[in-house]
């Protein structure tokens, strides 16, 4: 992965939010996976992964461990292979230190098939009718 500048991902940069999605969920295409080091104090620094989507080029989705596990389960552990893959995301309310925050998250792995397969079937049907 190429080296990136953290200021490109600071709080001043737009992030993918529930308000950005058209509805409660969406199927998005991964444009890139990026790693960034966060934390000012070197002993407190952590690596974080971000997804950038073709549909929302300038709005990264910061991944937590649950989302990373889901992506590895569904797409494999090689992040370069994730580029171009379709990923279902949804609006979700996360709780942090007793406060609720609206967020976008990767849909849990067990629901991917129900969300992705209908699109595949409808594309297959439309190809059959156009032949």
N, C-alpha and C positions, 0 to 999 in steps of 0.2 A: 504494500500500500504506500502511495507517495506521502511525503511529509506535508502536513497542512498547518495553517495558521489558526490558532484557537480564536483569535478575534473575529474570524469569519463565522464562528459559531457561538459567539457570546450572546447574552440576553438581549442585546440590541438587534440581533438578526431575527427575522420572522421564523416562527416554528409552525409546523402543521398543527392546527387546532380544530376542535369540533366545528367551529363556525366556518372553517374552510371547506369542509366536506359538504357535498350536496346530498343531504339526508343523514341518516344515522350510521350508514356504513358505505363502503366503496371497495372496489377491486382496483388496486393500483399496481403499476409496473415499476419495478426497481430500476432506477437509472444508475445508481452507484451506492457503494457501502464505504463509509469513511470512519476512520478511527481518530479520536481527538483526546488529548490529555487535558484533564480538568483539575483545578486546584492550584492555588497560588503557592502554597508551601510545598516544596519538593517532597517532604515526607508524607504529605496528605494527598498527593496527586494520584489520580486514577485514570485508566483508559476507558473511554466510552465509545460505543458504536452509534453511528447515525445512518439512517437510510434516507436517500434522496430519491424521489419518484419522478418519472417522466411527466406526470400530470401536475405536479407541484414542485418544479425545479428548484425554487429558492426557499422552500419550507421543509427543513429536515425533520424527521421523526427520531427523537432520541430514544434509544432502546434500553429497556431495563433487562434484568436477567431472565425474567419470565418470557419476554418477547424474543430474546436471543435463543432460549431453549426451544421455543416454538419454531423459529426459523431453521435452526439446526435439525430439528425433528423432521420438518417438511422439505427442506431444501438442501440439507447436508452441511457439513462443517466448513467447506471451502467458500468463503464469502465472494470470491470472484465469480463463482457459479450462480450466485443469487441474481446477478445483473440480468435484466430482461424477464425475470420471473414475475408472475402475477401474485399479489399478496392481498388477502382480504383484511381490511382495517375497519374499526368501528369506534363510535363515541363511547366513552366509559367514564364513570366517576371514580376517581382515585382518592383515597384517604391518606393524608400525611400529617402526622402530629395532631390528629383529631380534627383536621379541616378537610373538607371535600373540594376537589378540583376537577373540572371537566377536562378530559384528556382524549387523545386518539391512541388506540393501541392496536397491535396485531391481534387478530381474532385467534382464540385458542385453537390448537392443532386439530382437536376432534371435530370442529365445525367447518374446517376448510372444504371438505368434499361437498357438503351440502351447499356451500356458497359458490364454489368454483365449477362444479359439474354442470349445473343448469346452463351456464354460459357456453360450455363446451358442446352440450347437446343441442342448444339452439343454433350455434354456428354450424354444426354438422347438418342439422335439418335445413338451414338456409342454403348450404352448399348443394344438398340433394335437390332442392326445388329449383336451383338455378341451372342445373345440368340438363 
